[in-house]
Amino acid sequence: MKAAAGPARPFPWADAMAFGLGLLRLSPADFWSMTPRELERAWSAFHPARPAVPTRGELDALMNLFPDKEMQ
């Protein structure tokens, strides 16, 4: 995993508890016994990760394969 750019943000406890206790309907004991990785995996089932942004090299390759055409 890469560290996020910019200043650190506090952990979103309200969102995590609403998700675990509300949406997933976990008992408090089950919620608080989850590891951060388990919570993240459960969250990802509802919010899939976005695809990675292409690198400059990948973008250049695509631009060579599919060049813009002049409008007539």
ChimeraX attribute file (.defattr): number of C-alpha atoms within 10 A of each C-alpha:
attribute: neighborCount
match mode: 1-to-1
recipient: residues
	/A:1	3
	/A:2	4
	/A:3	6
	/A:4	8
	/A:5	6
	/A:6	6
	/A:7	6
	/A:8	8
	/A:9	7
	/A:10	6
	/A:11	8
	/A:12	8
	/A:13	9
	/A:14	8
	/A:15	11
	/A:16	16
	/A:17	16
	/A:18	12
	/A:19	18
	/A:20	20
	/A:21	16
	/A:22	12
	/A:23	10
	/A:24	13
	/A:25	12
	/A:26	14
	/A:27	12
	/A:28	11
	/A:29	8
	/A:30	11
	/A:31	18
	/A:32	14
	/A:33	10
	/A:34	12
	/A:35	10
	/A:36	10
	/A:37	9
	/A:38	12
	/A:39	15
	/A:40	13
	/A:41	13
	/A:42	14
	/A:43	15
	/A:44	11
	/A:45	9
	/A:46	9
	/A:47	10
	/A:48	9
	/A:49	8
	/A:50	6
	/A:51	6
	/A:52	6
	/A:53	8
	/A:54	10
	/A:55	9
	/A:56	9
	/A:57	9
	/A:58	11
	/A:59	12
	/A:60	13
	/A:61	12
	/A:62	12
	/A:63	11
	/A:64	10
	/A:65	9
	/A:66	9
	/A:67	10
	/A:68	8
	/A:69	6
	/A:70	5
	/A:71	4
	/A:72	3
